[in-house]
Amino acid sequence: MNHKVNLINIFIVNRTYKDSTELNPEPRGQYELYKGLGYSIPEALSDLLDNSIDANATKAEIRFTRTDTTLESIEIIDNGEGIPSNYIETAMQITYASNKDNSSLGKFGLGMKTASFSLADRLTVVSRADQDIHVGRCWDLETVQETNKWLLYELDAKEIENEWFDPKYSKIDLSNTGTIVHLDKIDKFSIATTYIGEFLDTLIRKVEFHIGLHFHRFIENKDIEITISSYDINEGDYVSSTIVDAINPFPPKNKRGDTSYPKIHTYKMTSQSGVRESINVTTHIWTPNSRKDEFQLDEKQKRQGFYWYRNNRLIHAGGWAEISKLETHLNIARASIDLPSSLDRDFGLTVGKYKFKFPQNFQNNFYKDTKSPQGSTLTDWRAAAMKVSRAKENEQKNLVDFYPKFTFE
C-alpha cells in the first residue's frame, strides 16, 4: 500500500477567523519579564546613555548616590534637548512606536524602561525642553506588584524646577534644557554593607571601561563629555568624579604590525526587505605584545576579531561572528564593522543592543566575499596577522642571552 503523504497540502491550510479577543499582557508578568532581560550593569547604563547622545547632549553624568552603608540611587543627568511636555507620557510608555530615525542609537522605544527596571524598582524621569515647562513622570514597580496595574505618576512642575533643576543639584548646567533619569529602590546590588566604598570603586572602574570602549568614537570626536561620579548623601559632597577617556581598540600609526594596514573592505548583502546593503569593514593589525592599554583591554585574546558598530556606537567587541574560533596568533587582528541600522532585523539586534544573531548566509560568505578595492579579502588579512605573530615568535626564540661567568676562588 502506498502511504506517501503530500506535506504541502497538510501544512499550507486556510484559516477562517470567526472572532478575535484582545488579550493585554498581565502587569505582574511583565514585571518579571523586564527583570529577567539579562543586562549587565555597564550595559544597562550604556543603554540609558544612548538617550543622552540621541538628545544631542554635550555633557552627561552617571552618578551613584550612596550613604556609608548603602547605594541609594543611580542617576543619568544630561544637558540634552530635553523631553517636550506633550511627549513625556509617550516616552514613558512601556512600549511604543519610537519616532527615532535610523541615525539614532535608540531602536525599539524600550531601552530607557528595560535598562532602568533591570537595575531598580523605581524610575523617575524629569526633563525640560527649550521654552517649555518642567515635566516629570514616575514608574514604581512596587505599585505594579501591589495593584497589578501600570500606574504612571505625574510630578509637580514647580517642585521639579525648584528642587531637581536647582543649580546645586548637579555640576551640569540644566538652566535651559536637560533630563535627569533617577533610579532608586535599587535591587541589583547584593553587597556587604561594610564594603560599599570598595564595591563602588570596582563597579565604577567596570562602567568607565565599558563606556570608554563602547562610546569611544563620540568621546574622541568631542561630541560629548561623560563623567562618572560617586556622591555621599551624609557628607553632602562628591567622593569621586572621573571624566571617561576614550578607549580606541585599534592601533595608532606607531603600533601597526603591518604597515599595509589598515585596509577598508566592503561586504554586500541583501536585507530581509530585499534591499542591497553595503557593510564597511576596516581591518587592522597591532604590533605583537604591545603593552598599550588599548591593545590589552580586559583580556586581549577574547578581544581579537570583529568590533561591531551601529551609528558609531560599539555594540559588540571581539570574536569572529561564530565563523571561526579564537586563535592566539590572531590576538593582533581587529576589524571595525559598521553595520547599517537598516540591517538590524537581519542581525537580530537585541533590545539592549549588546548582542547579534548572525545570518547563516553571512557566516558562509563573509571571509571570502568581503574585499578591498585591490581585491584583498578577510582571509588574506587573517593570514597577514598570523605571519606577523609567528615572525615575532620566531624572533624571540632565536634570541640568545649571554651572561658573564664568575668564578670564586
PAVOBA-185687 format. One record per residue: y, z, x of N, C-alpha, C, O in turn; residue in one letter. Coordinates in steps of 0.02 Angstrom, whole numbers, plus 50000, padded with zeros to 5 digits. Each point is the difference from the previous one (the first is absolute). Example, Ala and Ser with C-alpha at 12.3 -4.5 7.8 and 13.67 -1.06 7.14 Angstrom:
REM PAVOBA-185687
497165039050660500595000049955500605000050045499995003350052a500544993149930500595000350042500555003749961500555000850025s
END
This chain:
REM PAVOBA-185687
499405000050043500605000049957500635000050044500025003550051m500474992649930500614999550040500505005449977500234999949943n499935004850103500465005549983500684999250032500375004950005h499814989050015500664999050030500555001749950499974998349941k500545005150086500565002249957500644996850024500144999850059v500244997649895500654997150017500525005750004500275002149949n499855000350113500455005850009500714998449979500375004449977l499834989350030500684998149981500125001549926500525002649981i498984995849978500085001149927500015007449983500305002049950n499375002250092499985007249987500675003250017500265004049962i500014994250097500595003650024500664997049978500525003450004f499484990549972500624997249973499945000149924499714995449970i500575009850000499945000849928500695000849970500485002050034v499574996349902500635001049965500085007349978499505003449988n501114998850008500145006849977500514999549942500554997550009r499265005049935500455000249942500225007249990499605004349983t501044997050026500265006949994500205001349927500404996349971y499315008950001500155001849930500645004149995500394999249953k499715005250096500585004549997500145002550070499634998550047d500915005449960500165003150065500275007049989500275001549946s499655002850103500235006949997500385001550064499764998550055t500835004349940500385002050059499745006750025500025005049963e499734995250098499755006150031500435001750060499924996950053l500525007949940500435002050055499635004850046499585003949978n500564995750087499675004750047500155007249982500555001749978p498955002650032500095007149986500375003250058499774999450057e500805004049932500425002450054499645004450051500114999350060p499465005249917499665004450048499544995850045499925001650060r499784993349912499584995650041500414996150050499784999050057g500824998849923500444996550047500205004750057500054997950058q500075008449925500185005050051499475000150056500174999750059y499205000749922499465000250049499964993550040499855000050060e500294994449906500004993550033500524999850056499844998050056l500785004149930500534999650049499895004950058500204998650056y499475007049930499865004850053499474997450048499955002350057k499644992949921499454997850041500084993150031499514996850016g501125000949992500114993250026499894999350075499944994550026l500025011150009499794999750070500554998750051499864997850055g500775003649928500544999650050499915005350053499805005749985y500354992650077500145005250050500735002049992500384996549966s499825009050064500705002349993500484994950030500494998349967i499394999150094500464994850027500034993849956500534997049993p498905001049979500004994049957500415001149937500384995649979e499555010449991500385001549939500755000050014500394997249961a499815005850094500725000350017500264993050017500584998549985l499014997450046500204993250015500114996049936500464996049995s499115005149956500074996549936500655002049966500334995749969d499875010650037500645002249972500594997150039500524998349972l499395001150093500524997250042500124992649986500554997550010l498934999049966500084993049980500574999349949500394995250003d499665009649951500534999649948500695000650031500474996849977n499605007350075500645000750034500214993550033500584998049996s498944998650035500154993650033500164994749948500454995950009i499175004049936500144995249946500695001149970500314995449974d499935010950029500675001649974500554998850051500575001949990a499254995050068500484998450053500325006250030500594999850019n499045005649985500255006150033500084998750075499594996650031a500945006249998500094999650072499795006550034499915000350061t500035005049898499775006550025499515003049950500104999649939k499375003450088499515003549957499755006150038499924999950061a499975005449901499745006250030499385002249962500005000349938e499475001250099499415003349971500065007350020499975001750059i500105002649892500145007150014499465004549972499854999949940r499855004150104499525005049980500365006749994500275002650049f499745000249891500345006449989499495005649998499504999649964t500625005650075499495005250010500305007049998500615000950004r498955004049988500185007050013499605001950063499764995750036t500195010749977499615002350058499264998849990499624999650048d500174999949889499284999749986499774994249957499404998749995t501064997649974499804994749954500424993750009500565000250023t499144994349958500364993649994500224999449928499594999349955l501065000850033500275000349933500094993149969499864999049941e500384996250098500134993449971500034994750055500075001550060s499884992349919500104994250043500514995649965499954998849940i500544998750098500514995749970500084993650041499945000050061e500214994749904500214993750031500704998749974500104998849941i500395001550104500704999349982500274993750032499904998950060i500444996949902500274993950030500684998249969500175002249946d500204993850091500674997849978499984992949973500484996250005n498955001949965499924993349973500414998949937500445004049983g499424990649983500414997849943499935004549938500414999449954e499105004950045499925004449943499674996649941499904993949999g499935010249951499674997449939500505000049943500275005349984i499874989049986500484999849944499775004549942499415001049989p501085001849976499845004649945499604996749945499615003449965s500474990150026499634996649947499314997650023499644996649963n500175005350100499364997850026499565005950022499414999050016y500875007049985499645005850028499345001349964499505001650032i500494997849902499385001549964499474994550011499405001450000e500834992550009499534994650017499695001450068499394999350009t501025002750039499765001450067499515005850002499565000450042a500535004349910499575005949998499374999049958499565004350000m500394990149965499384998749963499415000050048500054997750057q499395005049919499415000550043499794993150023499844999150059i500144996149896499884993050019500524995849963500155001249942t500104993850092500474995449967500004993450038499794999750058y500444995249909500044993450031500615000050047500574999449977a499305001350087500545000550049500424993650001499734994549996s500935006450008500454994250004500164998250073500454995950012n499195007150035500134998450071499734993150016499504997849974k500874998850071499794993250018499505000350058499825005350025d499964988849997499484999650051500245002450068499595001050045n501064999949964500255002350065500015007650006500145002650054s499725000949892500035007350000499355003050029499484996750001s500575009650021499415003550025499585002749943499395000550005l500945001349940499655002349940499634994249968500174994250009g499315007649954499584994749973499825001049927500114995649958k499635010350025499685000949935500415004149950499815000549942f500765002550080500365004549956499645006749994500145003849953g499414997650093499605006249998500145004750058499915006049994l500324991250062500005003650064500325006849999499715004850026g500894995849945500365006350002499605005549965499955005650025m499754992849918499635005049963499335001650032499845005850009k499784989150009499335001350027500045003550068499615004650013t500864993350029500085003350065500225007349991499765004550034a500714996649920500255006849988499465004549972499915005750023s499714991849928499495004249968499415001450046499625004749989f500304991350064499485001450049500185006050042499565003050033s501084998849968500235005650041500205006249960499945005650024l500304993449915500315005549963499904999249925499824994649976a500285010949988499934999949927500664999049963500004999049940d500555001350097500644998849966500414995050040500115000850060r500124994149905500424994750030500674999949965500044999049939l500495002250098500684999649973500384994650038500004999950062t500324995649901500404994750030500715000549974500114999749939v500375001150106500715000049981500344994550038499834998750058v500654997949910500284994050031500694998549972500205002549947s500154993450091500644997349975500104993050028499994999050060r500104996349895500174993250019500764999450003500365004449976a499884990250053500724999050009500374999949933499804996649953d500735007350043500435000449940499605001949937500154997849945q499345006550065499575002049944499975007649999500235003450046d499484999349901499925007349994499395002250041499574996050016i500405010549999499425002850032499445000749949500125002249943h499274995950077499445000449954499415003650034499954999950062v499625003149898499425003350028499455000749948500135001449941g499254997750081499425000849957499465003650039499994999950061r499565003349902499485004150032499344999349963499975000549939c499494998450099499315000649975499705006450027500065001550060w499625002449897499655006150020499284999449978499855000349940d499694999150108499304998949982499685006149970499494999549966l500795006450046499745006049966500114999349925499585002349960e500974994750020500134998849929499504995049972499775000749943t500074994250096499514995149978499335003449987499664998749950v500155005850096499375003649991500015004549938499505000649965q501075002650023500055004749944500044996549932499695002249952e500694992350045500154996849936499604993749987499964997649943t499734999650110499674993549996500494994649978499814995349964n500825005350059500514995149985500424998850063500085004550042k500174989349965500474998550053500715001349973500284996049963w500005009850055500665002049977500494999450057499965003850049l500514991649946500494998950053500625004149985500314999349947l499885005050101500575004549991500644996850028499984996850053y500575004049912500654997550022500415005750029500045005449970e500274993450087500435005050032500734998949980500204994549982l500185010950021500714999749982500404996450054499935001550059d500494993749920500374995850048500485004250042500064998950060a500285005949910500485004250037499645004450050500245001050056k499185001549925499615004150046499784996050060500015002450057e499794991449931499804995650055500594998950047499935000450061i500654998049911500594998650040500215006150041500174999350059e499825006649910500275006050033499505003250048500205003450047n499164995849940499505003450042499614995250044500025000650062e499644994749909499594995550040500434995550045499824998650057w500764999249916500434995550039500585003750032500504997050020f499455009549986500485003950038499974997750073499454999250027d501114999750006499994997550070499595004350047499774997650051p500155008949932499625004550043499244999349991499625002750039k500174993649910499294999649985499624996150053499425001550014y500904993550014499664995750048500494997750054500605000049990s499124998050067500414997150054500214992949983500464997350031k499214999749921500154993049981500565000049949500015004049953i500474991650056500574999349954499784996649936499834994149999d500175009849946499814997449934500604999749954499924999949938l500684999950090500605000449959500094993849956500335000349948s499394994150073500084993949961499364998349961499995000049939n499474998750098499364998549969499445003550039500105002150056t499334998449912499425002950035499485002649952500105000249939g499345001850089499445002649961499655005650037499944999850062t499855005249901499595005550027499345000149960500015000949939i499444998350097499335000949970499755006850023499895001050060v500025003549894499845007050015499305001649974499874999449940h499695002650105499325001949982499895007450011500115002550055l499685001049893499825007050009499375001449960499694995649971d500125010850028499325001949978499504996150041499554996649975k500545004250091499604996350049499275002249995499855005949997i499694989150002499295001849994499574996950055499395000849998d500924995850049499614996450050499865004350061499594998150043k500735007649962500005003750063499645006649993500265004849971f499154995550054499615006150001500025002850071499624997850043s500835006949968500135002350068500045007650002500185003249950i499664999750107500105007250009500745001550003500374996650036a499865008249926500725001349994500325001850066500604998950009t499025003850037500315002150064500124994150047500315000850052t499454993149929500054994350045500444994549971499924994250019y500545007449936500414994949969500414996150051500054993949994i500235009550056500404996550050499584995250041500204994350011g499225008050011499544995850040499754994249958499954994350024e499885007249913499754994749955500534994649990499844994050005f500785007949982500534995149989500154996050063500144994049996l499855009250061500124996450063499484994450008500184994450018d499195007249969499474994950006500084994549948499944994150016t500215008049923500094995149946500584995350015499954994049991l500615008850031500594995950013499864995050056500244994349996i499385007750055499834995250053499584994249972500114994350019r499425007249936499594994749970500434995449957499924993950003k500535008949957500434996049957500474995850042500124994149985v500155008850068500464996450044499654994050033500294994650004e499095006550019499624994550030499884994549949500114994150014f499665007849927499824995149949500614995849979499954993949994h500605009449995500614996549977500304995950057500224994449988i499785008350073500264996350057499624993550011500294995050020g499055005249966499584994050008500084995349941500124994050010l499815008649929499974995649942500684997249979500034994949965h500515008350056500674997549984500384997850063500624999950000f499024998650053500334998850064500484994149997500525000150033h499334994749928500454994249997500675002049969500534997750023r499465006449926500635002149967500415004550047500614999550003f499045004950034500355004550046500294996150058500585001150020i499034994350009500244995950056500604995749980500464999150039e499534998449900500564995849975500605004149978500514997349979n499415009350025500545004749979500174999149926500575001049979k498934997149981500104999649928500065006949969500365001049951d499295003850079499985006849973499885005050056499634998650047i500675007349945499865005650045499625005249960500235002349948e499184999550076499565004649964499955006650039499855000050059i500275005449906499975006750030499455004049966499914999649939t499725004350100499515004749973500215007050020500135001350058i499925003149893500275006650014499605005549966499634998849952s500465007250073499725006049971500565004949987500405001450044s499635001249895500565004449979499725006649975499565000149957y500695005450071499785006749981500475002849946500595001150013d499145000049928500415002649945500285006950015500585001449986i499005002950043500225006850014500585000250050500465004049992n499504991850058500524999750052500604995949977500555000850026e499344994749926500544995649977500214995150052500594998150005g498934999650036500174995450054499394995850019499435001649982d500714993050055499464995750024499635003250057500305002850046y499044996849952499585002250055499934994350051500005001250060v499954992749914499944994150044500264993949963500014999849938s500204995350100500244993749971499924994550054500295000550054s499314994449930499844994950049500134993149970499784998449945t500594997450092500084993049981499394996150024499815000450058i499884995949897499384996450015500154993950043500434995949983v499225003650073500064994150043499484994849980499465001649975d500724992050035499534994649986499425000150049500105001350060a499304997549916499414999250042499754992949991499634998549953i500564997250093499814992949997499344999250037499985001050061n499484997149905499344999950032499874993950044499444999150025p501074996749985499904993950038500355000550068500515003450005f499234993250046500255001050068500704997150012500154994449978p500285009450058500634997050023499844994950055499434999550023p501084996849998499894994550046499665002250065499584996350027k500605009649998499735002250065499315003249994499735002550050n499984997649890499345002949990499514995049970499505002049969k500634991650040499564994949974499444998650050500124998750058r499265001649918499434998850043499884992750014499664998350049g500614997449909499944992750009500674997049981500225000549943d500114996550106500694997649989500044994049953500554998049981t498884999150000500024994549952500045002649928500074996149952s499905010450040500075003249935500655004149999500235002250052y500074998849887499734998849933500004992649980500384995950025p499175002749927499974993449970500025000749924499735004849971k500604990449997500045000149927499504995149971499984994150019i499605008449936499484995949968500134999949925500375004149973h499324991249994500064999549927499314999149968499584996150025t500325007549921499384999249960500214998049930500445003149971y499244991950001500174997649933499425001549953499424998750016k500745004149925499495001349950500294998849931500615000449989m498954998249964500214999049931499915006549961499465002950000t501084999349967499985006349963499614999349935499824994549981s500055011249986499644999849936500394996049948499714997249953q500955002550055500414996249953500024992650017500324996149965s499335001950089499964993050017500554997550046500064993950012g500355010750015500554998050044499775000450072499685004850021v500494990150018499844999850071500505004450038500604998749998r499155006450037500435004850034499874999850075499454998550023e501085003250015499945000450073500065007350022500445003649976s499124998650068500025006750029500154999350074499644996750036i500905006549986500194999850071499665005650039500015005849979n499704992450077499655004750043500284999550070500014994550029v500245011049999500275000050068499545004250045499935006049989t499774990850060499505003350043500335002650064500444996850028t499335009049995500265003350059499425002450043499455001349976h500684999450089499525003050046500375005050045500464998250036i499345008149960500305005350040499734999850072499464997150012w500915005850035499735001550066499455005249992500115005049965t499314994150066499475005049994500215006950025500375000550050p499405004649916500115007050021500745002050002500195004450038n500224992549921500715002049997500055007249977499625002249956s500845001550073500105007049980500545000749947500165005549979r500134988950000500545000549950499725002749934499454998249979k500945006049989499805003049936499854994749947499565000849959d500834993850044499924994749950499324996550006499754997149952e499965003250108499324997350009499475005249984499514998549966f500605007550057499505005349991499945001949926499455001149975q501124999449990500025002249930499575006349992500005004350044l499634996249901499585006049991499304998950028499675004850019d500114989049983499344998450029499984992550010499924996249952e500165001750110500124992950013499434995449979500134994349981k499245008150022499454995449982500024998249926499924994249982q500195010849974500014998349929500644996349980500044997349945k500455002550100500634996549986500014992950027500514996749994r498955000950035499964993050020499964995749937499795002449947q500404991350060499904995449944500634998449960500544999150028g499385000749907500514997249956500465005549970499775005349980f500884993150019500505004449970500314996249941500364995150009y499495007249932500184996549938500685002349975500115006049989w500344989350001500675001649975500114996649932499774994449988y500585009149969500224997249937500755001449994500215005849996r500194988950003500735000749998500265004750055500425004449988n499324994650072500195003650061499765007250003500145003450049n499514998949901499725006850000499274999650021499614996449970r500205007450083499315000150022499565003449947500145005649980l499344990949999499555002749949499375002950033499795005549982i499934990850065499375002250031500034998350075500184994550019h499645010550023500064999250072499335000250034499685005350004a500084988950020499404999850040499394997749962499994999849939g499494998450100499384997549971500004992449996500514996750011g498915000649973499914992750002499844997249931499634995149994w500665007849954499944997549931499274999349979499824995549961a499765008950066499285000049984499654993550019499484998349974e500834998150075499704993850025499575001550060499454997350007i500795007150037499625001850060500125007450016500455003149971s499164999550074500025007250017500505001350056500214995550036k499975010949972500425002050055499634998950065499395000850004l500994997350048499714998550065500485002650053500594998549998e499155005550049500425003350050500444995050037500585001550015t499164992750001500394995150039500554996749958500414996250027h499615005349908500534997249957500525005349981500414998849956l499595006950078500515005149987500714997250009500475002349969n499594992850075500664997350017500224994449953500564997450006i499015000749947500164994549954500265002649934499665003849965a500954994350018500305001849936500374994049972500294996050037r499715003549897500344994449967500345002449937499705003849961a500914994050028500355001549937499844994449950500014994150017s499845007949922499874995249946500495001449944500015005449971i500414989650014500505000849947499724996949936499984993949992d499805010549964499684997849938500514998949945500365004749982l499694989349991500474998849944499815004549941499415000849985p501095002049981499855004349943499674996149943499705002949955s500354990450047499674995949949499245000350006499654997749955s500095005150101499285000550010499745007149989499435001550018l500995002849952499795007049988499345000449962499555003850019d500394992349929499395000249959499404997550039499455002749994r500654992150045499454997150038499715005050051499405000050013d501035004150014499785004850051499915007149971499915004850038f500124995849896499845006449967500435005750023499755005550012g500914993449995500455005250022499965006049952500074999149939l499825006950088499935005949958500675002649977500534997950025t499465006649925500615003049974500415003350056500614999450002v499045004150043500355003450054500214995550057500335002350047g499484991349949500194995050051499775002150070500384999350048k499015003249957499755001850066499304997150013499695001450051y500054994749902499344996950009499994993049972500364998349953k499214997550078499884993349976499264999049986499585003750027f500264991549932499324997349995500054992750022500404996249973k499195002050076500074993450030499574994949964499395001049994f500904993449983499614994949966499474997050047500124999350060p499304999149912499454997450041500184993550034499844999050059q500504996449905500184993650031500495001050058500014996150048n500415009149947500465001750054499605002350061500124997650056f499425007049934499605002650056499594994650034499915000050061q499844995349900499594994650028500394995250045499724997350047n500925001849938500374994650032500585002350045500284995950036n499905010449961500635002250030500034998850075500504997350024f498995004550013500024999450074500094992750022500394998650045y499244996949924500004993150025500564995749969500214995050031k500025006949909500494995749966500735002350010500464996649980d499625009250052500685002350015500214997150067499695001650052t500814994149949500164996350061500745000250016500435000449956k499714999350109500694999250024500184992649998499554995849991s501095002550017500184992850001499644996250055499914993949994p499875009550060499654996750054499244999749988499634997350041q500145005649903499304999749983499595006150021499395000149991g500945005050037499655006050022499785004049938500385000749952s499015002050049499735003749944499975007550015500145002150057t499695001849893499915007250011499405001450044499995005050036l499514990849961499425000650044500224999250073499765003650044t500704991749969500274999050067500385006250023499945002150058d500455000849898500395006050016499555005950017500125003550049w499364997649912499545005450014499654998950068499895004750037r499944989149977499684998450064500485001350058499795002550053a500854995849938500505001250052500085007550013500065002150058a499945001949889500065007250008499395002950036500075004350043a499344993249939499395002150034500044998550075499825004150042m500434990049974500054997950070500475004650039499855002050056k500734999749914500485004450033499695006950011500075002950054v499584999749896499695006650005499475000250054499965004750040s499624990249961499454999950048500264999050071499725002750047r500814993449960500294999150067500275006650027499905001550059a500425002449899500265006550020499425004750016500045003950048k499434995849913499425004150012499684998550067499825004550037e500114989149979499704997950063500445001950059499765001850054n500894997649935500485001950053499925007350018500025001850059e499905002449891499935007250012499345001650034499965004550042q499514991749941499345001150031500024998250073499635003050040k500794992249979500014997650070500465004150045500024998950060n500345005949909500435004250041499575004750042499525002949974l500654997950089499645004650044500495005350024500534998450027v499285007849962500435005550022499795002050071499415001050014d501084999650029499875002250069500265007050009500585001549986f498995002850038500205006950011499955001550075499514998050031y500965005449999499955001950071499435005050009499885004449958p499794994850096499435004650015500245005550047500304998750052k499555007449928500185005750041499375003450026499515000649965f500525001550098499455003950028500275006650024500565000350027t499065004849965500225006650023499525002450053499395000249989f500875001650069499585002350055500115007550010499695003050045e
END
